Amino acid sequence: MKFLTQHLDDADETYFQHMRFALSFAGHMLIGAIACTIHAVAPFLFVSTGSQRIKFLHERMVVARKGLKHTAPNSTALKGRGNTIESAAAGGAD
C-alpha cells in the first residue's frame, strides 16, 4: 500500500498540501489553455501568455521545489514581453 503515499513522500507534502498545490497548477494550466485557444483563432491576442504560464509553472514546480537557481536572465515568472519562451524561438511561434 506504499504506492498510495509514495508520491506524497517524494514531494514531502501532506495530502491537502499536495491537493492545494496541484489544483493551483490546474488553474494556471486552464488559464493558459484558454489563452492559447483564443490565440489560435486570433494570433494577435495573448501572444506570450501560453509561454509565460509554462515558464511560471516550470519555475514553481522544478526550480523552486528543488531549491535551484535558474540561470536564465529574467527567470522570474510572468515577466513582460520579450522574456518568453516563444521570443527565443525562430519566428516567435507559439
FENJO-V920946 format. One line per field, one symbol per residue. phi: phi as a letter, one per 40 degrees, with the letter a starting at -180 (. if undefined). psi: psi as a letter, one per 40 degrees, with the letter a starting at -180 (. if undefined). A space follows every 50 residues. Layout:
phi->???
psi->???
This chain:
phi->.cdcbdcccccfbcdcccdccccccdcccccccccccccccbdcbfcbcc cccccdccdcccccccgccccccfcccfccdgbbdcccccggcc
psi->edddedddddefiidddddddddddddddddddddddddddgeeifdedd dddddddddddddddefihheiifeiifiiiefidddeihefi.
